[in-house]
Structures are given as C-alpha cells and as structure tokens.
Amino acid sequence: MEFNSADVGPEGARVNPTERAERWTPRLWMSFIAMVVLLELLASSYVMLSVALPSIGKEFATNQGVWLFTTFLLVATASSPLIGKLADTHGKRKVMLWCVGLSAAGSTVAALAPNFGMLLAGWSMAGLLSPCLFLVYSLIRDVYPPETVPMAVSISTTGMGLVIIPAPVVAGLLMTVGGWRSIFWFCAVALAAITVIIRFTTDESPVRLQSRMDPVGAVLLTAGLGALLLAVSVGSDWGWTSTSILAFLTGGAVLLGAWYISARKVEDPVIDLAVLREPTVLATTVSSGLAWALVAAFSVLVPVMAMRSDEFGLGYGLGVGFLGYAMIQVPIGLATLGGGVLVGRLVVRHVAARTLMIAGGALAGGGCLLMAAYHGSLPAVAFFGTLVGLGAGMGYAATPNLLIAAVPPQIQATAGAIASTSGNLFPAVLPVLIFSVLNGWFMGPQIDGETLYTDMGIVVAFAICGMVGVASALVALALPRRKAGTDPESAPGVSSAVPVV
C-alpha cells in the first residue's frame, strides 16, 4: 500500500492543481450547497417513503412495504466498506458521482416499477446514497480551504436534522399531485441535478492510495454484514429462533470470521485492520454508532408516546396531531443543526472534538433519561427532545472532525466507511431490541387491532436510549487526547511524509 506523492511540493506540502482559494467563493458555496442538499435528500427519503408506504401497499396488494427500508439499509451497510476503498484509490468525487448517479437511476426504476419486485430492486439501488455521508466530508477535507473544513463538515452532517420538519409536507404535496410515484420522480430529478452541480463546482481530490483491490475480502465482508443485518431486520417477524434467522446469524458470523482471517493475510484488504484498530477510529466508530442508534430509537418512540391519546388510561399519551408533533420536532431539528454549528465554531477555536463527542453523548443520554422520568406535558417533551437533538448534533459533527484529525487524507474514505458501517448497523439493531423488550414484557391492551404498551414500557424504552447515550459518552472518553487542530501526520504512528492539506 503506497500513497500517491504526485501532488507533493518540494517541501512536502501538497500542491492542489486547482489552487484552492482561501475563502468562500460563489463556486465553493454552490459546491457546499449541493453536497448539503444531497445529504438532506438522504435524510428526507426515509420520511417521504414512510408517507407513501400505505399507497404503495394498496396499489401492489402487499403488506411487505417495510422491505423498501430493509433493502435500502442492506445495500447501504454492505456497500460502504468497498465504496470507501474505491474512493481512496480512484478519487472521492468520481466515486460519489457514481453513487449519486446510480441512486438517480434506481429512483427512476422505482418510479416506473410495474410491480413490487421491480420497485424493491430500484429503491435498493438508492441505498448507495448512504455512503455519500462519509464521501462528502472526506472530499471537503481534501479540496476545501483548511479554515472552512471544520464548519463545512459539521453543518453538512447535522443539517440533515432540519429536513425532517418539512419532509412530510413535501411528500404530502407530491402525493396529492402525482401519487406515490411522484416521490421517486422527485428523488430522481433532484439527484440528477445534484450530480451535474457537484461535477462542475467541486474539485476532485488529488489524494490517492496506491492499493490493489481485494475482491475476496469485499465479497466476504459484504455478504457477512448483509446476512447479519437481514437477520436483525426481520428477526421479530420471522421469529428469533426460526431456522432461517439462525441460519442468517450463523452464516453472517462465519463470513465475517472468514473476512477477518483473509484481511490478516492479504496485502491490501478492503478494510485495513491497522486502520480499524487505530484508537481514534475504533472509539469514534463505536461512539458515533451508539449515538446514531439512540436517535433512531428515540425518533420511533416519541411519536408512539406523544401521538397516543391519554383516554386509554395507559399513564402516557399527549394526544397531539401532526401540528402538535411538529412542535416537538421543530426544536429537535433546530437543536441538531445548532449542535453542528457549535462544534464547527469550537473546533476552529481549538476545543477538542473528543470533549464535544463526550458532551454530545451525555446530553443526548440525559435528555432520554429525563424523558423516561417525565413525559406528561408537551413543553417538557419538547425540551427533553431538544437536549437529545443538541447532543446528537454535537456527536454527528464531532465524528468527521475526529476522523479528519486521526488519519491521513489517503485513507479518509476508508475510515469514514468503517464509521458509516456502525452508523447503519447500530440503528438497525437498537429499535428492534427495544421493541422486542416492549413486546415481551410491557404489552398493554389491543385497540382496533393495534397493540399498545404500558407506561412502564415507555419508561424502560427511553431509559434504554439514555443508557446508550451514556455508553456513547463513556466510549468517547477512551478517545486519545489530541491537541485540537493537530494534523494526523503529526500524530503518533502517522508518517510525516504523507502530504497534508
């Protein structure tokens, strides 16, 4: 494995062929807006699809609409490691454009789908949008002016919280005009436009990792992750002790074990175990994955609790409609963005991203524990949710800043892919585990065929989220102390010969 030194100047500093400006220019603003909108579209796609799901099920006479989410997540998780390696070796912008272009093609297939199987196949291709999360901040690190990087990566990763607010309204308008297919057409057209804008406003990273591909390792890792995620996604429906689920769990574990053995033997594995074992990468991967999992579970639990009527005597339920729920969601979204802006401002003022990661986990966990203790009024729920949003935003924004400071630019995408994998797996697991606990021990009455949960179940569910947040903060405590603003090349174990931005 070698680093490309073609763009290294006479004193070891990298020479960018496009001679980057040292401030925000109109072209840079267009690039940044396009990449932020790309990640906004990734976040909003989940919400808009959930709005369309009943209509999709009705047209195709199926109750298996959840597979649209499952296959999307499967592709996202399984493809991230390989895409990270391809981006480091062939160019981050090039690989990003391919991901966005294929996602646009998949959205078009979904919009034209004559049956549910074709819809499933098309939308699964859109799962390639997910790796764009780490490709965006890896590319920003390589081609943006150094002083803009902390704020740019912080806002780009946390601005996704805002889009959740208008997404249901946009989806409703689209469905009113053109039915559920209009949502996929919207995604296809938007992605095609973003592809063109990024192509002409964003420089390609000149940083390359000279490395051979590892097809055997890629197949083993992709298949192993896919099998485990599939088992977790459908385990509660098929039965955790069913032959199929046990086969997927066992097969996934065996395949991942085979990948680990292969990665230790080949010269250029799809994920370098040395990168995975790097203390900052490992701790950031686990801590950020726990933060994403907390938010995923919290986002499911809040509407279950808040939109339930209190007339059933369960001890919880605010009975809010969509407008009332927006009063909860708006401050959460704003706080998430605020957490990202806060991290961006503090990092450039030499506050350690490690400290901000710890604070983010503690805030998010504390908000969930407060929600477990009291959830009887709308203002309290909105306030506790705001704490969760602020902490989550800080965790989201601290993650790329930690990785940027920990590894050289040649393996930024690889390190980002590792973190992205946990960011897909952990959120898939935690909600399933929480609802397994609810369905096993805290089931309440059934009303019109819908299962309700006891108040103690709601308390336990939010308490679990709180403990996950605390765990995220505790893992972040294990992050090595690093002087804020330190380049990875000056960190222990990283060669100073590597070109820096």
DAQUI-V561043 format. One record per residue. N is the residue number from 1. RES is the residue in one small letter. SS is DSSP state (H for helix, E for strand, - for the rest). PSI is psi as a letter, one per 20 degrees, with the letter a starting at -180 (none if undefined). Layout:
n->N res->RES ss->SS psi->PSI
n->N res->RES ss->SS psi->PSI
//
This chain:
n->1 res->m ss->- psi->p
n->2 res->e ss->E psi->q
n->3 res->f ss->E psi->q
n->4 res->n ss->- psi->p
n->5 res->s ss->- psi->j
n->6 res->a ss->- psi->h
n->7 res->d ss->- psi->k
n->8 res->v ss->E psi->p
n->9 res->g ss->- psi->r
n->10 res->p ss->- psi->h
n->11 res->e ss->- psi->j
n->12 res->g ss->- psi->i
n->13 res->a ss->- psi->p
n->14 res->r ss->E psi->p
n->15 res->v ss->- psi->o
n->16 res->n ss->- psi->p
n->17 res->p ss->- psi->h
n->18 res->t ss->- psi->j
n->19 res->e ss->- psi->m
n->20 res->r ss->- psi->q
n->21 res->a ss->- psi->q
n->22 res->e ss->- psi->j
n->23 res->r ss->- psi->r
n->24 res->w ss->- psi->p
n->25 res->t ss->- psi->r
n->26 res->p ss->H psi->h
n->27 res->r ss->H psi->g
n->28 res->l ss->H psi->h
n->29 res->w ss->H psi->g
n->30 res->m ss->H psi->g
n->31 res->s ss->H psi->g
n->32 res->f ss->H psi->g
n->33 res->i ss->H psi->g
n->34 res->a ss->H psi->g
n->35 res->m ss->H psi->h
n->36 res->v ss->H psi->g
n->37 res->v ss->H psi->h
n->38 res->l ss->H psi->g
n->39 res->l ss->H psi->h
n->40 res->e ss->H psi->g
n->41 res->l ss->H psi->h
n->42 res->l ss->H psi->g
n->43 res->a ss->H psi->g
n->44 res->s ss->H psi->h
n->45 res->s ss->H psi->h
n->46 res->y ss->H psi->g
n->47 res->v ss->H psi->g
n->48 res->m ss->H psi->h
n->49 res->l ss->H psi->h
n->50 res->s ss->H psi->h
n->51 res->v ss->H psi->h
n->52 res->a ss->H psi->i
n->53 res->l ss->H psi->g
n->54 res->p ss->H psi->g
n->55 res->s ss->H psi->h
n->56 res->i ss->H psi->g
n->57 res->g ss->H psi->h
n->58 res->k ss->H psi->g
n->59 res->e ss->H psi->h
n->60 res->f ss->H psi->j
n->61 res->a ss->- psi->l
n->62 res->t ss->- psi->q
n->63 res->n ss->- psi->k
n->64 res->q ss->- psi->k
n->65 res->g ss->- psi->h
n->66 res->v ss->- psi->h
n->67 res->w ss->H psi->h
n->68 res->l ss->H psi->h
n->69 res->f ss->H psi->g
n->70 res->t ss->H psi->g
n->71 res->t ss->H psi->h
n->72 res->f ss->H psi->g
n->73 res->l ss->H psi->h
n->74 res->l ss->H psi->g
n->75 res->v ss->H psi->g
n->76 res->a ss->H psi->g
n->77 res->t ss->H psi->g
n->78 res->a ss->H psi->h
n->79 res->s ss->H psi->i
n->80 res->s ss->H psi->g
n->81 res->p ss->H psi->g
n->82 res->l ss->H psi->g
n->83 res->i ss->H psi->h
n->84 res->g ss->H psi->g
n->85 res->k ss->H psi->g
n->86 res->l ss->H psi->h
n->87 res->a ss->H psi->h
n->88 res->d ss->H psi->h
n->89 res->t ss->H psi->h
n->90 res->h ss->H psi->i
n->91 res->g ss->- psi->p
n->92 res->k ss->H psi->g
n->93 res->r ss->H psi->g
n->94 res->k ss->H psi->g
n->95 res->v ss->H psi->h
n->96 res->m ss->H psi->g
n->97 res->l ss->H psi->h
n->98 res->w ss->H psi->g
n->99 res->c ss->H psi->g
n->100 res->v ss->H psi->g
n->101 res->g ss->H psi->g
n->102 res->l ss->H psi->h
n->103 res->s ss->H psi->h
n->104 res->a ss->H psi->g
n->105 res->a ss->H psi->g
n->106 res->g ss->H psi->h
n->107 res->s ss->H psi->h
n->108 res->t ss->H psi->g
n->109 res->v ss->H psi->g
n->110 res->a ss->H psi->h
n->111 res->a ss->H psi->h
n->112 res->l ss->H psi->i
n->113 res->a ss->- psi->p
n->114 res->p ss->- psi->i
n->115 res->n ss->- psi->r
n->116 res->f ss->H psi->h
n->117 res->g ss->H psi->g
n->118 res->m ss->H psi->h
n->119 res->l ss->H psi->g
n->120 res->l ss->H psi->g
n->121 res->a ss->H psi->g
n->122 res->g ss->H psi->g
n->123 res->w ss->H psi->h
n->124 res->s ss->H psi->h
n->125 res->m ss->H psi->h
n->126 res->a ss->H psi->i
n->127 res->g ss->H psi->i
n->128 res->l ss->H psi->i
n->129 res->l ss->H psi->h
n->130 res->s ss->- psi->g
n->131 res->p ss->- psi->i
n->132 res->c ss->H psi->h
n->133 res->l ss->H psi->g
n->134 res->f ss->H psi->h
n->135 res->l ss->H psi->h
n->136 res->v ss->H psi->g
n->137 res->y ss->H psi->h
n->138 res->s ss->H psi->g
n->139 res->l ss->H psi->g
n->140 res->i ss->H psi->g
n->141 res->r ss->H psi->h
n->142 res->d ss->H psi->h
n->143 res->v ss->H psi->i
n->144 res->y ss->- psi->q
n->145 res->p ss->- psi->p
n->146 res->p ss->H psi->h
n->147 res->e ss->H psi->i
n->148 res->t ss->H psi->i
n->149 res->v ss->H psi->g
n->150 res->p ss->H psi->g
n->151 res->m ss->H psi->h
n->152 res->a ss->H psi->g
n->153 res->v ss->H psi->h
n->154 res->s ss->H psi->g
n->155 res->i ss->H psi->h
n->156 res->s ss->H psi->h
n->157 res->t ss->H psi->i
n->158 res->t ss->H psi->i
n->159 res->g ss->- psi->i
n->160 res->m ss->H psi->h
n->161 res->g ss->H psi->h
n->162 res->l ss->H psi->h
n->163 res->v ss->H psi->i
n->164 res->i ss->H psi->h
n->165 res->i ss->H psi->g
n->166 res->p ss->H psi->i
n->167 res->a ss->H psi->g
n->168 res->p ss->H psi->h
n->169 res->v ss->H psi->g
n->170 res->v ss->H psi->g
n->171 res->a ss->H psi->g
n->172 res->g ss->H psi->g
n->173 res->l ss->H psi->g
n->174 res->l ss->H psi->g
n->175 res->m ss->H psi->h
n->176 res->t ss->H psi->h
n->177 res->v ss->H psi->g
n->178 res->g ss->H psi->j
n->179 res->g ss->- psi->a
n->180 res->w ss->- psi->h
n->181 res->r ss->H psi->h
n->182 res->s ss->H psi->h
n->183 res->i ss->H psi->g
n->184 res->f ss->H psi->h
n->185 res->w ss->H psi->g
n->186 res->f ss->H psi->g
n->187 res->c ss->H psi->g
n->188 res->a ss->H psi->g
n->189 res->v ss->H psi->g
n->190 res->a ss->H psi->g
n->191 res->l ss->H psi->h
n->192 res->a ss->H psi->g
n->193 res->a ss->H psi->g
n->194 res->i ss->H psi->h
n->195 res->t ss->H psi->g
n->196 res->v ss->H psi->g
n->197 res->i ss->H psi->g
n->198 res->i ss->H psi->h
n->199 res->r ss->H psi->h
n->200 res->f ss->H psi->i
n->201 res->t ss->H psi->i
n->202 res->t ss->- psi->p
n->203 res->d ss->- psi->q
n->204 res->e ss->- psi->q
n->205 res->s ss->- psi->p
n->206 res->p ss->- psi->i
n->207 res->v ss->- psi->p
n->208 res->r ss->- psi->q
n->209 res->l ss->E psi->o
n->210 res->q ss->E psi->o
n->211 res->s ss->- psi->q
n->212 res->r ss->- psi->q
n->213 res->m ss->- psi->q
n->214 res->d ss->- psi->m
n->215 res->p ss->H psi->h
n->216 res->v ss->H psi->g
n->217 res->g ss->H psi->h
n->218 res->a ss->H psi->g
n->219 res->v ss->H psi->g
n->220 res->l ss->H psi->g
n->221 res->l ss->H psi->g
n->222 res->t ss->H psi->g
n->223 res->a ss->H psi->h
n->224 res->g ss->H psi->g
n->225 res->l ss->H psi->g
n->226 res->g ss->H psi->g
n->227 res->a ss->H psi->g
n->228 res->l ss->H psi->g
n->229 res->l ss->H psi->h
n->230 res->l ss->H psi->g
n->231 res->a ss->H psi->g
n->232 res->v ss->H psi->h
n->233 res->s ss->H psi->h
n->234 res->v ss->H psi->j
n->235 res->g ss->H psi->g
n->236 res->s ss->H psi->h
n->237 res->d ss->H psi->g
n->238 res->w ss->H psi->i
n->239 res->g ss->- psi->p
n->240 res->w ss->- psi->h
n->241 res->t ss->- psi->j
n->242 res->s ss->- psi->q
n->243 res->t ss->H psi->g
n->244 res->s ss->H psi->g
n->245 res->i ss->H psi->g
n->246 res->l ss->H psi->h
n->247 res->a ss->H psi->g
n->248 res->f ss->H psi->g
n->249 res->l ss->H psi->g
n->250 res->t ss->H psi->g
n->251 res->g ss->H psi->g
n->252 res->g ss->H psi->g
n->253 res->a ss->H psi->g
n->254 res->v ss->H psi->g
n->255 res->l ss->H psi->g
n->256 res->l ss->H psi->h
n->257 res->g ss->H psi->g
n->258 res->a ss->H psi->h
n->259 res->w ss->H psi->g
n->260 res->y ss->H psi->g
n->261 res->i ss->H psi->g
n->262 res->s ss->H psi->g
n->263 res->a ss->H psi->h
n->264 res->r ss->H psi->i
n->265 res->k ss->H psi->h
n->266 res->v ss->- psi->q
n->267 res->e ss->- psi->g
n->268 res->d ss->- psi->m
n->269 res->p ss->- psi->r
n->270 res->v ss->- psi->h
n->271 res->i ss->- psi->o
n->272 res->d ss->- psi->p
n->273 res->l ss->H psi->h
n->274 res->a ss->H psi->h
n->275 res->v ss->H psi->g
n->276 res->l ss->H psi->h
n->277 res->r ss->H psi->i
n->278 res->e ss->- psi->p
n->279 res->p ss->H psi->g
n->280 res->t ss->H psi->g
n->281 res->v ss->H psi->g
n->282 res->l ss->H psi->g
n->283 res->a ss->H psi->h
n->284 res->t ss->H psi->g
n->285 res->t ss->H psi->g
n->286 res->v ss->H psi->g
n->287 res->s ss->H psi->g
n->288 res->s ss->H psi->h
n->289 res->g ss->H psi->g
n->290 res->l ss->H psi->h
n->291 res->a ss->H psi->g
n->292 res->w ss->H psi->g
n->293 res->a ss->H psi->g
n->294 res->l ss->H psi->g
n->295 res->v ss->H psi->h
n->296 res->a ss->H psi->g
n->297 res->a ss->H psi->g
n->298 res->f ss->H psi->g
n->299 res->s ss->H psi->h
n->300 res->v ss->H psi->h
n->301 res->l ss->H psi->h
n->302 res->v ss->H psi->g
n->303 res->p ss->H psi->h
n->304 res->v ss->H psi->h
n->305 res->m ss->H psi->g
n->306 res->a ss->H psi->h
n->307 res->m ss->- psi->i
n->308 res->r ss->- psi->p
n->309 res->s ss->- psi->q
n->310 res->d ss->H psi->j
n->311 res->e ss->H psi->i
n->312 res->f ss->H psi->i
n->313 res->g ss->- psi->k
n->314 res->l ss->- psi->i
n->315 res->g ss->- psi->j
n->316 res->y ss->- psi->r
n->317 res->g ss->- psi->p
n->318 res->l ss->- psi->i
n->319 res->g ss->- psi->k
n->320 res->v ss->- psi->q
n->321 res->g ss->- psi->a
n->322 res->f ss->H psi->h
n->323 res->l ss->H psi->g
n->324 res->g ss->H psi->h
n->325 res->y ss->H psi->h
n->326 res->a ss->H psi->h
n->327 res->m ss->H psi->h
n->328 res->i ss->H psi->g
n->329 res->q ss->H psi->h
n->330 res->v ss->H psi->g
n->331 res->p ss->H psi->h
n->332 res->i ss->H psi->g
n->333 res->g ss->H psi->g
n->334 res->l ss->H psi->h
n->335 res->a ss->H psi->h
n->336 res->t ss->H psi->g
n->337 res->l ss->H psi->g
n->338 res->g ss->H psi->h
n->339 res->g ss->H psi->h
n->340 res->g ss->H psi->g
n->341 res->v ss->H psi->g
n->342 res->l ss->H psi->g
n->343 res->v ss->H psi->g
n->344 res->g ss->H psi->g
n->345 res->r ss->H psi->h
n->346 res->l ss->H psi->h
n->347 res->v ss->H psi->g
n->348 res->v ss->H psi->i
n->349 res->r ss->- psi->j
n->350 res->h ss->- psi->k
n->351 res->v ss->- psi->p
n->352 res->a ss->- psi->p
n->353 res->a ss->H psi->h
n->354 res->r ss->H psi->g
n->355 res->t ss->H psi->g
n->356 res->l ss->H psi->h
n->357 res->m ss->H psi->g
n->358 res->i ss->H psi->g
n->359 res->a ss->H psi->h
n->360 res->g ss->H psi->g
n->361 res->g ss->H psi->g
n->362 res->a ss->H psi->g
n->363 res->l ss->H psi->g
n->364 res->a ss->H psi->g
n->365 res->g ss->H psi->g
n->366 res->g ss->H psi->h
n->367 res->g ss->H psi->g
n->368 res->c ss->H psi->g
n->369 res->l ss->H psi->h
n->370 res->l ss->H psi->h
n->371 res->m ss->H psi->h
n->372 res->a ss->H psi->h
n->373 res->a ss->H psi->h
n->374 res->y ss->- psi->p
n->375 res->h ss->- psi->l
n->376 res->g ss->- psi->j
n->377 res->s ss->- psi->q
n->378 res->l ss->H psi->g
n->379 res->p ss->H psi->h
n->380 res->a ss->H psi->g
n->381 res->v ss->H psi->g
n->382 res->a ss->H psi->g
n->383 res->f ss->H psi->g
n->384 res->f ss->H psi->h
n->385 res->g ss->H psi->h
n->386 res->t ss->H psi->h
n->387 res->l ss->H psi->g
n->388 res->v ss->H psi->g
n->389 res->g ss->H psi->g
n->390 res->l ss->H psi->g
n->391 res->g ss->H psi->g
n->392 res->a ss->H psi->g
n->393 res->g ss->H psi->g
n->394 res->m ss->H psi->g
n->395 res->g ss->H psi->g
n->396 res->y ss->H psi->g
n->397 res->a ss->H psi->h
n->398 res->a ss->H psi->h
n->399 res->t ss->H psi->g
n->400 res->p ss->H psi->h
n->401 res->n ss->H psi->h
n->402 res->l ss->H psi->g
n->403 res->l ss->H psi->h
n->404 res->i ss->H psi->h
n->405 res->a ss->H psi->i
n->406 res->a ss->H psi->h
n->407 res->v ss->- psi->q
n->408 res->p ss->- psi->r
n->409 res->p ss->H psi->h
n->410 res->q ss->H psi->h
n->411 res->i ss->H psi->k
n->412 res->q ss->H psi->g
n->413 res->a ss->H psi->h
n->414 res->t ss->H psi->g
n->415 res->a ss->H psi->g
n->416 res->g ss->H psi->h
n->417 res->a ss->H psi->h
n->418 res->i ss->H psi->g
n->419 res->a ss->H psi->h
n->420 res->s ss->H psi->h
n->421 res->t ss->H psi->g
n->422 res->s ss->H psi->h
n->423 res->g ss->H psi->i
n->424 res->n ss->H psi->h
n->425 res->l ss->H psi->g
n->426 res->f ss->H psi->g
n->427 res->p ss->H psi->h
n->428 res->a ss->H psi->h
n->429 res->v ss->H psi->g
n->430 res->l ss->H psi->g
n->431 res->p ss->H psi->h
n->432 res->v ss->H psi->g
n->433 res->l ss->H psi->g
n->434 res->i ss->H psi->g
n->435 res->f ss->H psi->h
n->436 res->s ss->H psi->g
n->437 res->v ss->H psi->g
n->438 res->l ss->H psi->g
n->439 res->n ss->H psi->h
n->440 res->g ss->H psi->h
n->441 res->w ss->H psi->i
n->442 res->f ss->- psi->k
n->443 res->m ss->E psi->p
n->444 res->g ss->E psi->b
n->445 res->p ss->E psi->r
n->446 res->q ss->E psi->p
n->447 res->i ss->E psi->o
n->448 res->d ss->- psi->l
n->449 res->g ss->- psi->i
n->450 res->e ss->E psi->p
n->451 res->t ss->E psi->p
n->452 res->l ss->E psi->r
n->453 res->y ss->E psi->q
n->454 res->t ss->- psi->r
n->455 res->d ss->H psi->h
n->456 res->m ss->H psi->h
n->457 res->g ss->H psi->g
n->458 res->i ss->H psi->g
n->459 res->v ss->H psi->g
n->460 res->v ss->H psi->g
n->461 res->a ss->H psi->g
n->462 res->f ss->H psi->h
n->463 res->a ss->H psi->h
n->464 res->i ss->H psi->g
n->465 res->c ss->H psi->g
n->466 res->g ss->H psi->g
n->467 res->m ss->H psi->h
n->468 res->v ss->H psi->h
n->469 res->g ss->H psi->g
n->470 res->v ss->H psi->g
n->471 res->a ss->H psi->h
n->472 res->s ss->H psi->g
n->473 res->a ss->H psi->g
n->474 res->l ss->H psi->h
n->475 res->v ss->H psi->g
n->476 res->a ss->H psi->h
n->477 res->l ss->H psi->h
n->478 res->a ss->- psi->i
n->479 res->l ss->- psi->p
n->480 res->p ss->- psi->q
n->481 res->r ss->- psi->p
n->482 res->r ss->- psi->p
n->483 res->k ss->- psi->p
n->484 res->a ss->- psi->p
n->485 res->g ss->- psi->i
n->486 res->t ss->- psi->p
n->487 res->d ss->- psi->q
n->488 res->p ss->H psi->h
n->489 res->e ss->H psi->h
n->490 res->s ss->H psi->i
n->491 res->a ss->- psi->q
n->492 res->p ss->- psi->p
n->493 res->g ss->- psi->j
n->494 res->v ss->- psi->p
n->495 res->s ss->- psi->p
n->496 res->s ss->- psi->i
n->497 res->a ss->- psi->i
n->498 res->v ss->- psi->p
n->499 res->p ss->- psi->q
n->500 res->v ss->- psi->r
n->501 res->v ss->- psi->none
//
